[in-house]
Each structure stands twice: as structure tokens, then as C-alpha cells.
Amino acid sequence: MDDRQVSAAACWTPLILDETSGVAAEGCPGYGKLVRNRPDTGAYCQNLVTGSPNRIADKEMTIPATPFTLTDWKNLPATRFQGENGYTEWRALDFGDTRVRVSEYSPGYLADGFCDVGHVLYLIEGDITVELKDGRRFEMTPGSSFSVSDFGDAAHRCSSRNGAKFFVVEGRPPAA
């Protein structure tokens, strides 16, 4: 039998799943029974309170051992990147393979191309229009967010009419 360790998405409790049977050797703590384990959709545990399935992560996001860090973003150096129109400024910190950053778009900003990097982006202030390569467009307002995977189905580029300030978590590209 080939076992693998995964984590429950909501409580992050390690589980051991048998690859052949899909049975959780240690059950689904806090959830009840394993209801599905397929390569295409992953493993799910049945939530005994709501009755709905809860996804079990196929792998964990790893932030390496790091001391507690309080960040005063305004005191980090900004790096400016020109867009097709306007510019964006980043203030970033890297933790292993994860980058977190506070960024700003100038009024009238338009990215100079489509991006295939995965992000979770939270809009703090201003406006952002997200355009997907397939032509779909989404208007963001403060307090909204989007998430997109690396090289997924949603190559995207952003623009801003009035400027924007936002927080991003993403994978850090390897050093050149």
C-alpha cells in the first residue's frame, strides 16, 4: 500500500490516505468520514455539522521557519515597473518560495502584457479591472479579491482608472 500525508484544509490536521482505497487511515478529524478521493478532484471529508464536503489539500503552502516579523510597508523600498500606460510600484518581502507585497497602480495604469503567475490579490483602495486573455472582464472594488493559479486557464492583466493599492501573495520566481 502506498500512503501519502495530506492536510485537512480547515483545521490543517495531518491525515494519512491510502492511495488504493482512498480511506483515511486516521479518519477525518472534525469532519467525519472520507467521501471521495480521486486524482482529478482530490480528497474530501464529509462535514458532520453542515453535511457539505470539505476539500483536503493535496499539498501544503510552506512558509519556512521565520521569526515573527512586523512589517511597516511604507518604510520598505519601492520598485517601479512601467506598464503599457502608467506604472506600478511594489514593496515586497520574500519568505522562501512565497512573496508578499503591497503594490500601487498609478491612475490610468494598464499592464504591458498578460500574466500567467498565480496570485491572491486583495484590493485595499481604488479600482482595478481584471481582463482575462479569453476576453472576460471583472471590476474590483475595495474589499474584493481574486485568486488565480500559475499557468492556469486565466492569463490576466490589470488596469486602473483612478489608481489602486492592493496586497498580493504569490509564488516567488526563481533567481535569474
ZIBELGI-V379535 format. One record per residue. RES is the residue in one small letter. SS is DSSP state (hx for helix, st for strand, lp for the rest). PHI is phi in whole degrees, -180 to 180 (* if undefined). D_CENTER is the distance of its C-alpha to the mean C-alpha in whole Angstrom. Layout:
<<RES & SS & PHI & D_CENTER> <RES & SS & PHI & D_CENTER>>
//
This chain:
<<m & lp & * & 33> <d & lp & -106 & 29> <d & st & -96 & 27> <r & st & -138 & 24> <q & st & -100 & 22> <v & st & -131 & 18> <s & st & -126 & 17> <a & st & -75 & 17> <a & lp & -59 & 14> <a & lp & -82 & 16> <c & lp & -113 & 18> <w & lp & 57 & 17> <t & lp & -86 & 20> <p & st & -62 & 21> <l & st & -124 & 23> <i & st & -110 & 25> <l & st & -109 & 25> <d & st & -81 & 28> <e & lp & -60 & 27> <t & lp & -77 & 30> <s & lp & -94 & 30> <g & lp & 75 & 27> <v & lp & -86 & 28> <a & st & -77 & 27> <a & lp & -62 & 29> <e & lp & -112 & 28> <g & lp & 71 & 28> <c & st & -119 & 25> <p & lp & -52 & 25> <g & lp & 80 & 25> <y & lp & -122 & 24> <g & st & 118 & 27> <k & lp & -108 & 28> <l & st & -73 & 26> <v & st & -105 & 26> <r & st & -163 & 24> <n & st & -145 & 23> <r & st & -127 & 23> <p & lp & -60 & 21> <d & lp & -80 & 20> <t & lp & -119 & 18> <g & st & 84 & 18> <a & st & -102 & 20> <y & st & -131 & 20> <c & st & -110 & 22> <q & st & -81 & 24> <n & lp & -78 & 24> <l & lp & -74 & 28> <v & lp & -84 & 27> <t & lp & -95 & 26> <g & lp & 82 & 26> <s & lp & -93 & 23> <p & st & -75 & 21> <n & st & -120 & 18> <r & st & -68 & 16> <i & st & -104 & 16> <a & st & -62 & 13> <d & lp & -75 & 15> <k & lp & -154 & 13> <e & lp & -97 & 12> <m & lp & -73 & 10> <t & lp & -114 & 13> <i & lp & -108 & 13> <p & lp & -64 & 17> <a & lp & -52 & 20> <t & lp & -142 & 20> <p & lp & -67 & 22> <f & lp & -52 & 21> <t & lp & -129 & 20> <l & lp & -100 & 21> <t & lp & -113 & 20> <d & lp & -99 & 22> <w & hx & -56 & 20> <k & hx & -66 & 23> <n & hx & -94 & 25> <l & lp & -81 & 23> <p & lp & -66 & 24> <a & lp & -95 & 22> <t & st & -114 & 22> <r & st & -101 & 23> <f & st & -125 & 22> <q & st & -76 & 24> <g & lp & -101 & 23> <e & lp & -60 & 25> <n & st & -131 & 26> <g & lp & 68 & 26> <y & st & -149 & 23> <t & st & -125 & 20> <e & st & -120 & 20> <w & st & -116 & 18> <r & st & -125 & 18> <a & st & -126 & 16> <l & st & -128 & 16> <d & st & -111 & 15> <f & st & -126 & 15> <g & lp & 60 & 15> <d & lp & -93 & 13> <t & st & -116 & 10> <r & st & -117 & 11> <v & st & -120 & 11> <r & st & -153 & 13> <v & st & -107 & 15> <s & st & -129 & 16> <e & st & -134 & 19> <y & st & -104 & 20> <s & lp & -74 & 24> <p & lp & -57 & 26> <g & lp & 81 & 26> <y & st & -63 & 23> <l & st & -141 & 22> <a & lp & -59 & 20> <d & lp & -85 & 22> <g & lp & 177 & 20> <f & lp & -87 & 18> <c & st & -112 & 14> <d & lp & -112 & 13> <v & lp & -84 & 10> <g & lp & -76 & 7> <h & st & -145 & 5> <v & st & -119 & 4> <l & st & -122 & 8> <y & st & -118 & 10> <l & st & -85 & 14> <i & st & -87 & 16> <e & st & -152 & 19> <g & st & 92 & 21> <d & st & -137 & 20> <i & st & -137 & 17> <t & st & -108 & 18> <v & st & -103 & 16> <e & st & -110 & 18> <l & st & -89 & 17> <k & lp & -60 & 19> <d & lp & -81 & 21> <g & lp & 103 & 22> <r & lp & -68 & 20> <r & st & -131 & 19> <f & st & -133 & 17> <e & st & -96 & 19> <m & st & -106 & 17> <t & st & -125 & 18> <p & lp & -53 & 18> <g & lp & 94 & 16> <s & lp & -97 & 14> <s & st & -146 & 10> <f & st & -140 & 8> <s & st & -134 & 5> <v & st & -150 & 7> <s & lp & -89 & 7> <d & lp & -61 & 9> <f & lp & 48 & 13> <g & lp & -87 & 12> <d & lp & -93 & 15> <a & lp & -133 & 13> <a & lp & -55 & 14> <h & st & -143 & 14> <r & st & -144 & 16> <c & st & -116 & 16> <s & st & -144 & 20> <s & st & -148 & 21> <r & lp & -71 & 25> <n & lp & -112 & 25> <g & lp & 96 & 23> <a & st & -158 & 19> <k & st & -130 & 18> <f & st & -151 & 14> <f & st & -114 & 11> <v & st & -130 & 8> <v & st & -119 & 6> <e & st & -156 & 6> <g & st & -72 & 9> <r & lp & -89 & 12> <p & lp & -64 & 14> <p & lp & -63 & 18> <a & lp & -65 & 21> <a & lp & -74 & 23>>
//
